[in-house]
Amino acid sequence: MSEAYSEKVMNYFRKPKNIGEIEDADAIGKVGNPTCGDLMWVYIKVGKKEDKEILKDVKVKTFGCVAAIATSSALTEMAKGMELEEAGKITKQDIADELGGLPPAKMHCSMLALDGLKKAIEEYYGKQYEKSK
C-alpha cells in the first residue's frame, strides 16, 4: 500500500543507503520485533574528530517491510558523521520527519532502527570500558 508512504519513504525503500556489513565494525546492534518479524543489524565504525568520537561509518542489514528498510536507511544517513553522544539522542520522530512522515502503524519501525543504533553504541562503550580496565 505505497500510497500510505511519502515519496521520500519510497525512495529510501527503492534505493536504500548504507546497506551491508562493516567487516571491522567497532560494534553491532541486533534488534528484532517478534510481532511484525522485522530484523535489523546496525554496524558502526567509530573515528575521532578533534577530541570527540564520531560515527565514521554506519551500515545496516534490514529484513522487513517498506518502513523498516526506509527508516533504517534514513537513520544511517542521519547518524553518519555525528558525535556518538548526539547520535544517541536521535528520536523516532526525527526519523519520521526526515522521511516526510510515517503512517502511525509504522512508527514502531523507526523505534526499531533507533534501538539497533543505541545497542551498537552501548556495545561500543562497553568494549571501551573493558579495554580501560
Rosetta silent file (secondary structure, phi, psi, omega in degrees, C-alpha in Angstrom):
SEQUENCE: MSEAYSEKVMNYFRKPKNIGEIEDADAIGKVGNPTCGDLMWVYIKVGKKEDKEILKDVKVKTFGCVAAIATSSALTEMAKGMELEEAGKITKQDIADELGGLPPAKMHCSMLALDGLKKAIEEYYGKQYEKSK
SCORE:     score description
SCORE:     0.000 S_00000001
   1 L     0.000   67.341 -173.665    0.000    0.000    0.000 S_00000001
   2 H   -64.803  -20.420 -179.758    2.575    2.554   -1.139 S_00000001
   3 H   -63.585  -18.401  178.693    0.021    5.400   -1.210 S_00000001
   4 H   -80.730  -11.334 -177.183    0.294    5.493    2.605 S_00000001
   5 L  -106.197  147.521  175.767    4.005    6.336    2.354 S_00000001
   6 L   -68.875  164.088  177.661    5.668    9.609    1.408 S_00000001
   7 H   -63.223  -34.632  178.355    7.781    9.775   -1.727 S_00000001
   8 H   -63.800  -41.488  176.917   10.882   10.019    0.485 S_00000001
   9 H   -59.542  -47.638 -177.816    9.974    6.744    2.216 S_00000001
  10 H   -64.237  -36.227  177.532    9.541    5.067   -1.148 S_00000001
  11 H   -64.833  -44.661  177.551   12.877    6.458   -2.392 S_00000001
  12 H   -65.043  -32.233  178.356   14.720    5.093    0.661 S_00000001
  13 H   -71.535  -46.281 -176.960   12.928    1.767    0.161 S_00000001
  14 H   -71.312  -35.394 -178.316   13.690    1.513   -3.549 S_00000001
  15 L  -131.898   68.702 -177.059   17.283    2.750   -3.255 S_00000001
  16 L   -63.838  148.537 -179.086   18.369    2.165    0.335 S_00000001
  17 L  -102.607  151.127  171.833   21.611    3.729    1.513 S_00000001
  18 L    56.329   42.819  179.555   24.419    2.179    3.562 S_00000001
  19 E   -89.584  136.735  176.480   23.187   -1.384    3.211 S_00000001
  20 L   128.323 -162.986 -178.287   25.508   -4.202    4.229 S_00000001
  21 L  -113.707  155.561  168.332   28.086   -5.010    6.862 S_00000001
  22 L  -104.256  112.426 -174.242   31.182   -3.257    8.116 S_00000001
  23 L   -56.072  -42.814 -178.646   33.768   -6.056    8.229 S_00000001
  24 L  -107.471   42.561 -177.924   35.829   -4.469   11.006 S_00000001
  25 L   -56.808  144.644  175.094   32.888   -2.860   12.833 S_00000001
  26 L   -78.274  -24.187  178.549   33.560   -1.473   16.286 S_00000001
  27 E  -166.029  156.909  179.155   30.117   -2.672   17.389 S_00000001
  28 E  -134.670  130.881  175.273   26.908   -4.239   16.085 S_00000001
  29 E  -108.180  115.485  178.955   23.382   -3.702   17.403 S_00000001
  30 E  -105.800  127.226  179.949   20.995   -6.545   16.559 S_00000001
  31 E  -139.081  156.363  177.415   17.293   -5.935   17.134 S_00000001
  32 E  -152.399  160.195  176.620   14.039   -7.517   16.110 S_00000001
  33 L  -120.785  104.846 -177.161   10.313   -7.166   16.503 S_00000001
  34 L   -62.827  -24.358 -179.010    8.674  -10.556   17.080 S_00000001
  35 L   -69.076  -48.605 -176.731    5.209   -9.135   16.348 S_00000001
  36 L  -101.109  -13.280  177.075    5.906   -7.973   12.797 S_00000001
  37 L    88.624    1.812  178.669    9.015  -10.061   12.088 S_00000001
  38 L   -67.702  144.670 -179.911   11.357   -7.160   11.233 S_00000001
  39 E  -141.740  134.971 -178.805   15.042   -7.796   11.968 S_00000001
  40 E  -138.687  146.455  168.836   17.983   -5.372   11.804 S_00000001
  41 E  -122.652  123.431  178.131   21.720   -5.340   12.358 S_00000001
  42 E  -109.716  120.208 -178.481   23.261   -1.882   12.752 S_00000001
  43 E  -103.777  134.854  176.977   27.051   -1.773   12.254 S_00000001
  44 E  -127.549  145.590  172.576   29.124    1.179   13.437 S_00000001
  45 E  -123.493  123.665 -175.003   32.702    2.271   12.882 S_00000001
  46 E  -102.806  139.174  176.589   33.901    4.964   15.262 S_00000001
  47 E  -130.796  178.936  179.041   36.552    7.547   14.483 S_00000001
  48 E  -111.862  139.774  172.339   37.988   10.652   16.120 S_00000001
  49 E  -133.607  111.163 -170.068   37.343   14.242   15.147 S_00000001
  50 L    57.531 -121.534 -179.014   39.391   16.556   17.294 S_00000001
  51 L  -105.997   14.815 -175.499   38.793   15.101   20.781 S_00000001
  52 E  -111.579  148.951  175.913   35.338   13.681   20.055 S_00000001
  53 E   -89.883  128.773 -179.242   34.235   10.226   18.958 S_00000001
  54 E  -122.840  159.665  173.947   32.150   10.271   15.800 S_00000001
  55 E   -82.639   98.940 -178.854   30.312    7.698   13.740 S_00000001
  56 E   -70.141  -36.211  178.346   32.718    7.381   10.846 S_00000001
  57 E  -149.223  145.308  177.136   30.528    4.779    9.157 S_00000001
  58 E  -139.723  126.314  176.255   27.091    3.265    9.789 S_00000001
  59 E  -131.764  161.417 -176.916   25.633    0.376    7.809 S_00000001
  60 E  -143.826  144.190  167.893   22.542   -1.723    8.255 S_00000001
  61 E  -115.604  120.507 -175.900   21.149   -5.079    7.220 S_00000001
  62 E  -125.389  129.220  171.767   17.375   -4.998    7.388 S_00000001
  63 E  -115.774  109.243 -177.565   14.870   -7.760    6.828 S_00000001
  64 L   175.349 -162.930 -174.737   11.421   -6.258    6.954 S_00000001
  65 L   -80.036  179.204  178.341    8.723   -4.120    5.441 S_00000001
  66 H   -52.196  -49.226 -177.098    8.945   -0.906    3.414 S_00000001
  67 H   -65.303  -38.578  179.905    9.010    1.239    6.568 S_00000001
  68 H   -63.220  -43.871  179.706   11.692   -0.888    8.261 S_00000001
  69 H   -67.711  -44.693 -178.786   14.010   -0.604    5.265 S_00000001
  70 H   -65.362  -44.799 -177.056   13.338    3.109    4.777 S_00000001
  71 H   -68.422  -39.709 -179.730   13.740    4.071    8.447 S_00000001
  72 H   -68.722  -37.939  177.464   16.951    2.098    8.936 S_00000001
  73 H   -65.529  -45.594  178.704   18.423    3.539    5.732 S_00000001
  74 H   -61.987  -39.878  179.582   17.440    7.100    6.692 S_00000001
  75 H   -60.540  -41.485  179.715   18.908    6.606   10.158 S_00000001
  76 H   -61.629  -39.773  179.175   22.297    5.638    8.724 S_00000001
  77 H   -65.856  -40.491 -179.039   22.324    8.808    6.642 S_00000001
  78 H   -68.161  -42.130 -170.900   21.342   10.952    9.628 S_00000001
  79 H   -81.722  -28.733 -176.328   23.828    9.392   12.069 S_00000001
  80 L   -59.112  126.630 -179.815   26.909    9.154    9.872 S_00000001
  81 L    91.178  -10.075  179.349   29.406   11.825   10.918 S_00000001
  82 L   -78.848  154.558  169.780   27.616   12.621   14.188 S_00000001
  83 E   -66.743  147.643 -178.772   29.253   12.512   17.583 S_00000001
  84 H   -54.538  -45.251 -177.801   28.277    9.334   19.421 S_00000001
  85 H   -60.911  -42.130  179.981   26.508   11.263   22.150 S_00000001
  86 H   -68.501  -40.801  179.716   24.441   13.246   19.619 S_00000001
  87 H   -61.292  -34.094  178.324   23.562   10.143   17.599 S_00000001
  88 L   -68.842  -11.561 -179.282   22.220    8.592   20.787 S_00000001
  89 L   -99.180   -1.666  176.587   19.760   11.494   21.055 S_00000001
  90 L   -61.091  141.216 -179.711   18.073   10.939   17.676 S_00000001
  91 L  -112.615  165.079  176.980   14.371   10.235   18.195 S_00000001
  92 H   -63.091  -31.577  177.789   11.828    8.183   16.273 S_00000001
  93 H   -68.605  -36.193  176.312   10.115   11.472   15.404 S_00000001
  94 H   -58.395  -43.554  179.863   13.393   12.795   13.939 S_00000001
  95 H   -66.621  -46.448  179.010   13.480    9.780   11.614 S_00000001
  96 H   -59.282  -42.382  178.852    9.802   10.119   10.693 S_00000001
  97 H   -63.018  -42.418  178.216   10.328   13.833    9.983 S_00000001
  98 H   -57.768  -33.266 -177.507   13.357   13.042    7.808 S_00000001
  99 L   -91.439    2.491 -178.775   11.114   10.731    5.790 S_00000001
 100 L    76.004   23.250  177.166    8.258   13.202    5.445 S_00000001
 101 L   101.921  157.186  176.384    6.140   11.236    7.909 S_00000001
 102 L  -135.678  148.298  173.009    5.164    7.627    8.533 S_00000001
 103 L   -60.299  142.714 -178.205    1.756    6.036    8.972 S_00000001
 104 H   -51.522  -36.250 -178.768    1.026    5.712   12.731 S_00000001
 105 H   -70.664  -10.163 -178.156    1.010    1.916   12.463 S_00000001
 106 H  -111.195    2.906  179.179    4.599    2.025   11.134 S_00000001
 107 H   -61.200  -27.994  179.200    6.194    4.363   13.712 S_00000001
 108 H   -61.487  -24.082  178.745    7.495    1.284   15.543 S_00000001
 109 H   -65.608  -38.527  178.624    9.875    0.740   12.607 S_00000001
 110 H   -69.515  -31.315  176.837   11.712    3.968   13.374 S_00000001
 111 H   -68.376  -38.078  179.177   11.961    2.866   17.007 S_00000001
 112 H   -63.971  -45.120  178.084   13.460   -0.457   15.929 S_00000001
 113 H   -59.467  -45.187  177.960   16.114    1.292   13.841 S_00000001
 114 H   -61.460  -42.985  179.266   16.949    3.561   16.780 S_00000001
 115 H   -59.372  -38.816  178.340   17.151    0.623   19.169 S_00000001
 116 H   -64.062  -44.088  178.559   19.683   -1.017   16.848 S_00000001
 117 H   -64.188  -45.104 -178.394   21.844    2.097   16.745 S_00000001
 118 H   -64.624  -37.314  176.439   21.642    2.583   20.506 S_00000001
 119 H   -63.427  -41.279  179.013   22.567   -1.073   21.121 S_00000001
 120 H   -64.038  -43.102  179.178   25.586   -0.692   18.861 S_00000001
 121 H   -64.252  -43.181  177.464   26.680    2.478   20.689 S_00000001
 122 H   -61.082  -42.609  178.394   26.218    0.767   24.072 S_00000001
 123 H   -61.774  -42.072  178.706   28.268   -2.209   22.876 S_00000001
 124 H   -59.849  -49.362  179.410   30.992    0.164   21.697 S_00000001
 125 H   -61.888  -37.965  177.739   31.123    1.942   25.064 S_00000001
 126 H   -62.037  -41.937  177.724   31.154   -1.426   26.836 S_00000001
 127 H   -64.988  -39.866  179.308   34.159   -2.542   24.786 S_00000001
 128 H   -64.956  -38.956  178.176   35.948    0.735   25.529 S_00000001
 129 H   -62.701  -46.762 -179.431   35.288    0.271   29.246 S_00000001
 130 H   -61.019  -39.130  179.300   36.684   -3.269   29.157 S_00000001
 131 H   -65.259  -31.192 -175.605   39.818   -2.028   27.354 S_00000001
 132 H   -79.984  -10.608 -178.561   40.378    0.644   30.020 S_00000001
 133 L   -70.043    0.000    0.000   40.465   -1.829   32.901 S_00000001
